[in-house]
Amino acid sequence: MPKPTFRFTHYDLKEQRPGTILEISLSAVNNVRLMNATNFQRFREGLDFKYLGGVAKKSPVKMVVPEFAHWHLVVDMEGHHGLAESAVKMVAPPTGQKRAS
């Protein structure tokens, strides 16, 4: 199978806990795809893969990590005019503990 023929930016997010919020800033409309390690490998090999996300028409885009795993974020230009400049900020998930008032 062919590898992706379009340009993309890859962010290796390492292991993340569920509830971690990703804030992705983009300079143009692009695809934003969050995938686990297995699906990222399939993406790189040009095989069918699963991901969260899709076309991002507004910036910033917020996504939430659904489960504990090693995550990869890809910003790509497939179907668009060019590769957007991008940046990712991660916000730790809430701890679930309430502060005493």
Salt bridges, closest charged atoms under 4 A:
ASP12 OD2 - LYS14 NZ 3.53
ASP12 OD1 - HIS70 NE2 2.64
GLU23 OE1 - LYS62 NZ 3.81
GLU23 OE2 - LYS89 NZ 3.99
ASP76 OD2 - ARG33 NE 2.56
GLU78 OE1 - ARG33 NH2 2.78
